[in-house]
Structures are given as structure tokens and as C-alpha cells.
């Protein structure tokens, strides 16, 4: 089985559609009305033509190969969802090019839909009052999946997760975890080339998260499905993604291996010190700036140390640093902006 | 054309509607109350008119017409506008737009199942009751077949109107007002609340060419064989009017939607 998928992958690799997704200099601007406050403002808004343009995505270029699992990260409002909506074809880029499975998604949205699957956070595409199996049958018919392929896919599902308890349960009676699981299964049902998972593990308990991660991994391995995953849970990233892309303020700020990430922004380590009163102190140290030994010695002079631990920095810490850095640079930019304006005013 | 997708949607729609048995029962009960009100209202109108026949209709004619119009309304009533505005606000519309089917076709067939259920559970029982109570006032014959055809056309006209109003809601963001206006206009001008025969002459002449009549008045006129509508010369203009509005409203609806959906794709949901 493994061998077979590998060969299939190679065959596809030889044709010109080597990449599942190619984005070139993609930008997306939104025009929104400048709203005013208060009753007066609201009335003014009725007749207002005062629009402002917001750039949600700025000049993003990206290539995603078949079979990759990409972690697409960024703080809230960074433009992740906008990018995904452009890849699926529900949003049209303001400029730049996107090719998904060799199609321009927004021009051929319906055709593109046949070969992608989506899970959008807390929205469900399942038929609320029907048992899950009915949603599956319906999706099978809507996507024109041959009976044999459908049965095979259900077999695969059975081998990866225990679907029997949820298969005959109406979706509205499911727990959030069961519903998310079902939605992911539904997204993979027509064996799409690409699946977009927008925050699939949001609000789930630890064991359900683990289940969903291993499911995604299993499906990716068996079907060589390209997976684009946006999440705020670094556990998802660590478990699933080899490569991550980070965007902030609509700009791509990182695109590389997850291993590379830890050394990319300085070589960080976490130092944990246990004091005499058994409390732990934690500090992230940038080894390019200060030496770990110096820090320990300095601490030891101040007080007694009972224990020391030195850890590799976690992905979570690195990402946090990256977000904070970019927020800080934004703030300093804003400050200098204000300063300039003040200068102008005094002149 | 392969109907696999469409029939699958109908099937799911039927199953979904059957989940709401209680809802159907409540609808039937509400109808009963409404019809009692209609009965006394028209009883009073006929009593004060002093004649048995008003505008060419007897009291029984009027009652049969209005009862069947109500039953037809229950079955034709669609919630496209509500559902769409809700899915726009929640962002769920994206999932519908990402189905590998034309959005309009997808929407139409998603509702088809509930039409089948409501037709069977509300229209047919009402029809049978009226038939028994009036003891043969409804002619039984080929008109039943014509009625079915007219009802399918009415359904398409009604869906097209719903879709156009739903598309308007993409712009306004508020749905309630527009939908109420639409429902009132349709109910009044289609003959669903007052038979068109009661309208002033001039007004009626205009209304007869509008699409609203194609939804309720034409199917009912055909069913009840009013004004001798069993001849082809009488039937053809009515089917012609329905067909013409089907085509006009469908084309207009598609053009309007294709233009407006760009509002979503250009400026987000």
C-alpha cells in the first residue's frame, strides 16, 4: 500500500502539476466604510461615501507541494483566513496569481471545489438533523464518488478511528469533538487533493486533539493529501507539520522547516531554576546575547539554587517571541509615526 | 443530465423535514384557526352583500378557493431569504459556495425535499377534507394533472422571486423588512388572501400580468376549473404566463446573483 502511494506520488510529480498550490505576489484589499460613533455618526454613515482600504494580505508568494502538511500560522487577524478563502476561490485576490491544482480558484470555483475539502472551525457542513452516515451518503452523491471508492474510504476511516459510535448519531446530538471529527472525515470523503483545516482543534479536549491529529496524519499518509492547517495550538504544529508559514499583518514573515524555526530567531533556550523555597523560576535566554553560565552564576551569587534545568525552547515559545517581536516593531513604527506628525505640527 | 446529485438532495430534504413532525402538526393547527377567521369574515361579507353570488363567486367557491390557497401557501412557502441571510451573517455561506454544484441549483434542490413532504402532509389532507366536506364541488379529472404541472411552475416562479429578494439582502444586510414587504405583496397580488375576482377591474387587469398570480391564482383556477378552464384556449395563456415568468425571473435571478456574488468574493462575507 505504501509503495503504491509512493509510486502514484512520483507519477504525479512527473507531470507539470508538481505543486498543489502556487501563489505569486498575492495581495488582497478590502474596502470598508468608515463608521462614526454615536447616533449622529450612524445617521451620517447612511449617506457616507467615506471608504478606507485595508490590506489584509500583502504580497504573499507561496508554493506548496503535493502531500505536504503545512502549518499556516499567525496571530488573530493576520490574514490567515483571507488567504485560505482565496485558495478555495470564495475570495478574489486584488492582485497577484493563485493556482490550485492547476486551476484559478475564483474563476472556476465550482470545478475547484471538486478537488478540495474544507473544515472551517466551528461551522459545520454536515446536515444537522440527520445521522452522520446520511451526510456521508449525500456528500458521496454530490461529489459523484463511485460506490467502490466510497466503501474503501469508509474502510480506511474505520481503520484510523472508531467511527461506529458516531456514524448513526444525528449531528445535532454530537459533542463538539465528535462533530469536528465528523467534519474532518466529511472533508476527506471525496478524496480531495487538498484539504484546508481552519482551526480544527479549537475547543477540544486533549484526548480528542490527539485523536484528530493522528487521523489527519493517517489520511495524509494514506492518500497523499495536501493539508493546509491553520491553528493556534502549537501541539498541532509539533505533531503534524514539517514546514510552517507564518504571516502577520498580511505579510509572510517566516516560511521554512519547523526545525529551522528554533534557531532562526536566535538560539533560544529555556533555563529553569529551583530556589531554596522550591519555587521554579523560568527564563528564556538568547544565547547570542548572553551566556547561560553567566546567568546561572549571577543568580547563584544572589541566592541559593537547589536545582537547574536547561531545555530546548518549545515551538510555542518561539512563535510567541515572533508575534511579540512583530507587534513591538509595529508599535515602534507607530511611535515614530506620531513623533513625525508632531514635528510636522510644530513646524 | 445526471440527476444523482439532485435526487440525493431531495432525499436528504425529505428526511430532514420528517424530523420536524411537531412543526407540521402546529402548522395544521394554525391553519385551522386562520380558516375559522376567514370563514367568519367572508360569511359577514356575503351576508351584507345581500346576494348569493359576489363577483361571480358563491360563498362556497370563495371558501374552497381560500382554503386551498392557504394549503398551497404552506407548501410553497420557502425560507430562502431567512436562511441565506443567516448563513451570510454566520459565514456558513462559504461552505455552500464550496459545493461542487452551481449554487442556485444546489439551493433549489436542497429545498425540494421539504416541498415534497409539505405537499403530502399539508396540501393533500386539506384537499381531501375539502373534497369530502363540499361533496363534489372540486371537479375531478384531467384538471388534476394540469394542476400538478401548474404547481411545479408556480414553485419555480416562487423560488426565483425568493432568490432575487435573497440576493438583495446581500446588499442591505438587514433582511426582516424586505422579506415582510415581499411576503405581503405576494400574498395580496397572488390571490392567496383575497381572490383576484374581488379586485377592482383596472387593478385586476394589471395584476393578471404580474408574476405573483402565477404562484397561487393560476394553479387554483386550473384546479377548480373556474371560468371553464378545461379547454386548451383557456389553459394555454395561463401556462404561457407561468412559463414566461419562469424564464424571465430565472434569467434575471441568475444575472443578478452572478453580479452580486462578486460582492462576497471581492469584499468578503
HADDOCK unambig.tbl for C-alpha pairs under 7 A between the chains (distance, minus, plus):
assign (segid A and resid 30 and name CA) (segid B and resid 267 and name CA) 5.59 0.50 0.50
assign (segid A and resid 31 and name CA) (segid B and resid 267 and name CA) 6.78 0.50 0.50
assign (segid A and resid 90 and name CA) (segid B and resid 94 and name CA) 6.76 0.50 0.50
assign (segid A and resid 90 and name CA) (segid B and resid 265 and name CA) 5.24 0.50 0.50
assign (segid A and resid 91 and name CA) (segid B and resid 265 and name CA) 4.05 0.50 0.50
assign (segid A and resid 91 and name CA) (segid B and resid 266 and name CA) 5.91 0.50 0.50
assign (segid A and resid 91 and name CA) (segid B and resid 268 and name CA) 6.59 0.50 0.50
assign (segid A and resid 92 and name CA) (segid B and resid 265 and name CA) 5.39 0.50 0.50
assign (segid A and resid 92 and name CA) (segid B and resid 266 and name CA) 5.47 0.50 0.50
assign (segid A and resid 110 and name CA) (segid B and resid 98 and name CA) 6.75 0.50 0.50
assign (segid A and resid 110 and name CA) (segid B and resid 99 and name CA) 6.75 0.50 0.50
assign (segid A and resid 110 and name CA) (segid B and resid 100 and name CA) 4.77 0.50 0.50
assign (segid A and resid 110 and name CA) (segid B and resid 101 and name CA) 6.00 0.50 0.50
assign (segid A and resid 110 and name CA) (segid B and resid 102 and name CA) 6.81 0.50 0.50
assign (segid A and resid 111 and name CA) (segid B and resid 100 and name CA) 6.34 0.50 0.50
assign (segid A and resid 113 and name CA) (segid B and resid 98 and name CA) 5.45 0.50 0.50
assign (segid A and resid 113 and name CA) (segid B and resid 99 and name CA) 6.01 0.50 0.50
assign (segid A and resid 113 and name CA) (segid B and resid 100 and name CA) 5.06 0.50 0.50
assign (segid A and resid 114 and name CA) (segid B and resid 100 and name CA) 5.19 0.50 0.50
assign (segid A and resid 123 and name CA) (segid B and resid 92 and name CA) 6.39 0.50 0.50
assign (segid A and resid 125 and name CA) (segid B and resid 95 and name CA) 6.33 0.50 0.50
assign (segid A and resid 129 and name CA) (segid B and resid 16 and name CA) 6.16 0.50 0.50
assign (segid A and resid 130 and name CA) (segid B and resid 16 and name CA) 6.50 0.50 0.50
assign (segid A and resid 138 and name CA) (segid B and resid 8 and name CA) 5.80 0.50 0.50
assign (segid A and resid 138 and name CA) (segid B and resid 9 and name CA) 6.85 0.50 0.50
assign (segid A and resid 141 and name CA) (segid B and resid 4 and name CA) 6.22 0.50 0.50
assign (segid A and resid 141 and name CA) (segid B and resid 5 and name CA) 5.24 0.50 0.50
assign (segid A and resid 141 and name CA) (segid B and resid 8 and name CA) 6.35 0.50 0.50
assign (segid A and resid 142 and name CA) (segid B and resid 5 and name CA) 4.71 0.50 0.50
assign (segid A and resid 143 and name CA) (segid B and resid 100 and name CA) 6.58 0.50 0.50
